[in-house]
Amino acid sequence: MSFTTETKVKNIALSNAEARHVLEDAGIDYCCGGGKSLHDACLSTGVSAEEILSRLRSNGGDVHPEAANWTSAPLSALTGHIREKHHRYVRAAIARIRSLLDKVNAKHGSAHGEIAVIQELFLKVGQEMIVHMQKEEMILFPFIEAMERSAGENGSWKAPFFQTVRNPIQAMMAEHDAAGDLVKQIRKASADYTVPAGACASFKALYEDLKQFEADLHQHVHLENNVLFPRAVETEAATLKP
């Protein structure tokens, strides 16, 4: 696949891991903002679409290979991957980062007021993500998995209490947007995770963990918004055909 400035960012992200790394390094939102063209997505960054295309070619990202494993793997495999890789990571990272924020704020808060701001923002995104993942694990993912089994068995399917899978998907996508906005605010408050001169090891570890948290969130939301959810909608449509 050859990319252009009009290629949707989500399609570039779907191509392979190297392409996602290029987008991530440039600060381009390929998860919640994946529907934008590369040209439009670059307008809010300091990098031109042409420069991104050059980086993609240099990094072998202007091709369409293995990435598409999640676009063809069973939906149950993808939901399992999201649970085990991303949900597990988020829960562990929230606990670790909260502890670091307490420590850094206690030691450096008086000289760095941004830490209190970051702490408040992270507390909110952490609380929202915990509830969000519970809803996915208890309601949406089991439904998608059951729907896939029914489709594979050519069985009849009865509409769920939420009528259509589109309804919880829309709610989850709105929550993705909210989490993404909070993380953007954390990045801004930390000056793009720039560690102050003379910062201690805990301060450095905090910003490294926050940066990794953002990167994982992008990959996590990308897999759901751009792969799992569209495929679930397609599966439902096929299953409910008379």
One Martini backbone bead per residue (centre of mass of N, CA, C, O) as a GRO file, in nm:
protein
  242
    1MET     BB    1   0.095   0.037   0.024
    2SER     BB    2   0.046   0.375  -0.072
    3PHE     BB    3   0.110   0.675   0.064
    4THR     BB    4  -0.055   0.983   0.142
    5THR     BB    5  -0.180   1.287   0.248
    6GLU     BB    6  -0.487   1.140   0.228
    7THR     BB    7  -0.437   0.933   0.420
    8LYS     BB    8  -0.547   0.769   0.671
    9VAL     BB    9  -0.416   0.727   0.977
   10LYS     BB   10  -0.535   0.444   1.044
   11ASN     BB   11  -0.410   0.304   0.791
   12ILE     BB   12  -0.121   0.344   0.873
   13ALA     BB   13  -0.138   0.204   1.153
   14LEU     BB   14  -0.233  -0.079   1.026
   15SER     BB   15   0.019  -0.171   0.865
   16ASN     BB   16   0.245  -0.120   1.109
   17ALA     BB   17   0.459  -0.068   1.370
   18GLU     BB   18   0.648   0.141   1.237
   19ALA     BB   19   0.426   0.343   1.166
   20ARG     BB   20   0.334   0.398   1.455
   21HIS     BB   21   0.604   0.513   1.553
   22VAL     BB   22   0.610   0.756   1.369
   23LEU     BB   23   0.349   0.884   1.474
   24GLU     BB   24   0.425   0.897   1.771
   25ASP     BB   25   0.685   1.073   1.744
   26ALA     BB   26   0.501   1.314   1.604
   27GLY     BB   27   0.216   1.338   1.758
   28ILE     BB   28   0.004   1.149   1.618
   29ASP     BB   29  -0.337   1.084   1.606
   30TYR     BB   30  -0.443   0.731   1.551
   31CYS     BB   31  -0.706   0.687   1.717
   32CYS     BB   32  -0.923   0.916   1.765
   33GLY     BB   33  -0.786   1.059   1.485
   34GLY     BB   34  -0.795   0.835   1.243
   35GLY     BB   35  -0.995   0.988   1.024
   36LYS     BB   36  -0.772   1.151   0.932
   37SER     BB   37  -0.565   1.293   0.745
   38LEU     BB   38  -0.240   1.347   0.729
   39HIS     BB   39  -0.258   1.644   0.674
   40ASP     BB   40  -0.454   1.720   0.911
   41ALA     BB   41  -0.289   1.588   1.145
   42CYS     BB   42  -0.030   1.785   1.099
   43LEU     BB   43  -0.141   2.073   1.179
   44SER     BB   44  -0.085   2.013   1.509
   45THR     BB   45   0.209   2.000   1.419
   46GLY     BB   46   0.572   2.025   1.335
   47VAL     BB   47   0.491   1.829   1.092
   48SER     BB   48   0.490   1.720   0.785
   49ALA     BB   49   0.354   1.504   0.564
   50GLU     BB   50   0.612   1.463   0.395
   51GLU     BB   51   0.793   1.380   0.631
   52ILE     BB   52   0.633   1.129   0.710
   53LEU     BB   53   0.664   0.981   0.442
   54SER     BB   54   0.971   0.965   0.460
   55ARG     BB   55   0.982   0.802   0.725
   56LEU     BB   56   0.822   0.559   0.626
   57ARG     BB   57   1.024   0.475   0.406
   58SER     BB   58   1.276   0.452   0.596
   59ASN     BB   59   1.100   0.238   0.797
   60GLY     BB   60   0.908   0.053   0.622
   61GLY     BB   61   0.595   0.188   0.624
   62ASP     BB   62   0.522   0.167   0.294
   63VAL     BB   63   0.347  -0.092   0.379
   64HIS     BB   64   0.154  -0.421   0.370
   65PRO     BB   65   0.148  -0.642   0.630
   66GLU     BB   66   0.125  -0.807   0.928
   67ALA     BB   67  -0.079  -0.619   1.074
   68ALA     BB   68  -0.334  -0.766   0.980
   69ASN     BB   69  -0.388  -0.981   1.199
   70TRP     BB   70  -0.629  -0.821   1.353
   71THR     BB   71  -0.815  -0.819   1.083
   72SER     BB   72  -0.836  -1.166   1.091
   73ALA     BB   73  -0.863  -1.246   1.356
   74PRO     BB   74  -1.020  -1.341   1.604
   75LEU     BB   75  -1.202  -1.161   1.823
   76SER     BB   76  -1.121  -1.324   2.078
   77ALA     BB   77  -0.818  -1.270   2.043
   78LEU     BB   78  -0.832  -0.961   2.066
   79THR     BB   79  -0.968  -0.936   2.343
   80GLY     BB   80  -0.747  -1.096   2.486
   81HIS     BB   81  -0.513  -0.907   2.417
   82ILE     BB   82  -0.627  -0.654   2.555
   83ARG     BB   83  -0.645  -0.767   2.835
   84GLU     BB   84  -0.343  -0.876   2.871
   85LYS     BB   85  -0.187  -0.617   2.773
   86HIS     BB   86  -0.352  -0.346   2.838
   87HIS     BB   87  -0.517  -0.386   3.098
   88ARG     BB   88  -0.285  -0.486   3.270
   89TYR     BB   89  -0.103  -0.243   3.235
   90VAL     BB   90  -0.289  -0.018   3.340
   91ARG     BB   91  -0.322  -0.119   3.629
   92ALA     BB   92  -0.020  -0.114   3.702
   93ALA     BB   93   0.043   0.183   3.619
   94ILE     BB   94  -0.145   0.333   3.807
   95ALA     BB   95  -0.015   0.245   4.073
   96ARG     BB   96   0.276   0.343   4.009
   97ILE     BB   97   0.215   0.645   3.939
   98ARG     BB   98   0.078   0.729   4.197
   99SER     BB   99   0.323   0.680   4.377
  100LEU     BB  100   0.514   0.877   4.230
  101LEU     BB  101   0.344   1.131   4.267
  102ASP     BB  102   0.354   1.139   4.571
  103LYS     BB  103   0.663   1.155   4.595
  104VAL     BB  104   0.722   1.403   4.410
  105ASN     BB  105   0.529   1.605   4.544
  106ALA     BB  106   0.656   1.597   4.829
  107LYS     BB  107   0.951   1.692   4.721
  108HIS     BB  108   0.867   1.904   4.449
  109GLY     BB  109   0.596   2.074   4.463
  110SER     BB  110   0.694   2.362   4.554
  111ALA     BB  111   0.872   2.395   4.273
  112HIS     BB  112   0.640   2.204   4.111
  113GLY     BB  113   0.319   2.269   4.027
  114GLU     BB  114   0.263   2.057   3.795
  115ILE     BB  115   0.229   1.800   3.967
  116ALA     BB  116  -0.055   1.857   4.078
  117VAL     BB  117  -0.190   1.864   3.804
  118ILE     BB  118  -0.109   1.582   3.712
  119GLN     BB  119  -0.235   1.429   3.947
  120GLU     BB  120  -0.529   1.507   3.890
  121LEU     BB  121  -0.542   1.398   3.600
  122PHE     BB  122  -0.455   1.102   3.662
  123LEU     BB  123  -0.676   1.029   3.858
  124LYS     BB  124  -0.901   1.056   3.651
  125VAL     BB  125  -0.801   0.861   3.427
  126GLY     BB  126  -0.779   0.616   3.611
  127GLN     BB  127  -1.075   0.594   3.698
  128GLU     BB  128  -1.195   0.578   3.411
  129MET     BB  129  -1.038   0.322   3.312
  130ILE     BB  130  -1.139   0.118   3.514
  131VAL     BB  131  -1.438   0.135   3.437
  132HIS     BB  132  -1.406   0.088   3.135
  133MET     BB  133  -1.280  -0.200   3.150
  134GLN     BB  134  -1.514  -0.332   3.300
  135LYS     BB  135  -1.724  -0.294   3.076
  136GLU     BB  136  -1.576  -0.457   2.865
  137GLU     BB  137  -1.535  -0.730   3.031
  138MET     BB  138  -1.859  -0.762   3.119
  139ILE     BB  139  -2.000  -0.680   2.827
  140LEU     BB  140  -1.874  -0.633   2.541
  141PHE     BB  141  -1.676  -0.872   2.497
  142PRO     BB  142  -1.872  -1.110   2.552
  143PHE     BB  143  -2.062  -1.032   2.323
  144ILE     BB  144  -1.867  -1.053   2.087
  145GLU     BB  145  -1.791  -1.351   2.136
  146ALA     BB  146  -2.080  -1.466   2.114
  147MET     BB  147  -2.139  -1.359   1.831
  148GLU     BB  148  -1.912  -1.514   1.689
  149ARG     BB  149  -2.011  -1.796   1.760
  150SER     BB  150  -2.285  -1.772   1.621
  151ALA     BB  151  -2.174  -1.718   1.337
  152GLY     BB  152  -2.006  -1.988   1.318
  153GLU     BB  153  -2.289  -2.167   1.376
  154ASN     BB  154  -2.543  -2.043   1.237
  155GLY     BB  155  -2.704  -1.897   1.443
  156SER     BB  156  -2.924  -1.748   1.621
  157TRP     BB  157  -3.005  -1.396   1.696
  158LYS     BB  158  -3.036  -1.186   1.976
  159ALA     BB  159  -3.098  -0.897   2.083
  160PRO     BB  160  -2.983  -0.696   2.303
  161PHE     BB  161  -3.050  -0.466   2.551
  162PHE     BB  162  -2.876  -0.252   2.358
  163GLN     BB  163  -2.972  -0.370   2.058
  164THR     BB  164  -2.668  -0.268   1.975
  165VAL     BB  165  -2.325  -0.256   1.945
  166ARG     BB  166  -2.311   0.049   1.883
  167ASN     BB  167  -2.376   0.167   2.162
  168PRO     BB  168  -2.128   0.080   2.336
  169ILE     BB  169  -1.919   0.182   2.133
  170GLN     BB  170  -1.987   0.481   2.152
  171ALA     BB  171  -1.923   0.500   2.454
  172MET     BB  172  -1.625   0.406   2.438
  173MET     BB  173  -1.529   0.629   2.241
  174ALA     BB  174  -1.591   0.866   2.428
  175GLU     BB  175  -1.394   0.767   2.651
  176HIS     BB  176  -1.143   0.780   2.480
  177ASP     BB  177  -1.150   1.084   2.433
  178ALA     BB  178  -1.129   1.166   2.731
  179ALA     BB  179  -0.858   1.026   2.791
  180GLY     BB  180  -0.694   1.166   2.568
  181ASP     BB  181  -0.730   1.455   2.679
  182LEU     BB  182  -0.591   1.412   2.953
  183VAL     BB  183  -0.315   1.326   2.837
  184LYS     BB  184  -0.263   1.589   2.686
  185GLN     BB  185  -0.256   1.761   2.945
  186ILE     BB  186  -0.012   1.619   3.068
  187ARG     BB  187   0.187   1.684   2.847
  188LYS     BB  188   0.163   1.991   2.875
  189ALA     BB  189   0.236   2.016   3.184
  190SER     BB  190   0.527   1.857   3.113
  191ALA     BB  191   0.656   1.948   2.851
  192ASP     BB  192   0.684   1.669   2.711
  193TYR     BB  193   0.840   1.523   2.942
  194THR     BB  194   1.030   1.736   3.083
  195VAL     BB  195   1.304   1.720   3.269
  196PRO     BB  196   1.439   1.872   3.509
  197ALA     BB  197   1.701   2.001   3.627
  198GLY     BB  198   1.818   1.781   3.871
  199ALA     BB  199   1.652   1.544   3.875
  200CYS     BB  200   1.539   1.277   4.005
  201ALA     BB  201   1.470   0.948   3.959
  202SER     BB  202   1.163   0.971   4.014
  203PHE     BB  203   1.103   1.193   3.812
  204LYS     BB  204   1.198   1.038   3.563
  205ALA     BB  205   1.014   0.790   3.601
  206LEU     BB  206   0.747   0.939   3.581
  207TYR     BB  207   0.778   1.048   3.285
  208GLU     BB  208   0.825   0.775   3.155
  209ASP     BB  209   0.553   0.648   3.244
  210LEU     BB  210   0.367   0.858   3.114
  211LYS     BB  211   0.464   0.815   2.825
  212GLN     BB  212   0.389   0.511   2.814
  213PHE     BB  213   0.091   0.543   2.877
  214GLU     BB  214   0.024   0.698   2.620
  215ALA     BB  215   0.124   0.490   2.413
  216ASP     BB  216  -0.065   0.262   2.504
  217LEU     BB  217  -0.330   0.409   2.460
  218HIS     BB  218  -0.302   0.437   2.157
  219GLN     BB  219  -0.291   0.132   2.092
  220HIS     BB  220  -0.549   0.050   2.236
  221VAL     BB  221  -0.750   0.238   2.081
  222HIS     BB  222  -0.678   0.147   1.800
  223LEU     BB  223  -0.775  -0.149   1.825
  224GLU     BB  224  -1.070  -0.066   1.881
  225ASN     BB  225  -1.157   0.163   1.681
  226ASN     BB  226  -1.005   0.028   1.405
  227VAL     BB  227  -1.086  -0.291   1.459
  228LEU     BB  228  -1.292  -0.417   1.658
  229PHE     BB  229  -1.548  -0.242   1.614
  230PRO     BB  230  -1.591  -0.272   1.307
  231ARG     BB  231  -1.602  -0.586   1.317
  232ALA     BB  232  -1.846  -0.608   1.507
  233VAL     BB  233  -2.047  -0.466   1.322
  234GLU     BB  234  -2.018  -0.666   1.087
  235THR     BB  235  -2.099  -0.921   1.242
  236GLU     BB  236  -2.380  -0.832   1.321
  237ALA     BB  237  -2.493  -0.788   1.038
  238ALA     BB  238  -2.451  -1.086   0.949
  239THR     BB  239  -2.611  -1.228   1.185
  240LEU     BB  240  -2.899  -1.059   1.136
  241LYS     BB  241  -2.958  -1.195   0.892
  242PRO     BB  242  -3.230  -1.369   0.744
   0.00000   0.00000   0.00000
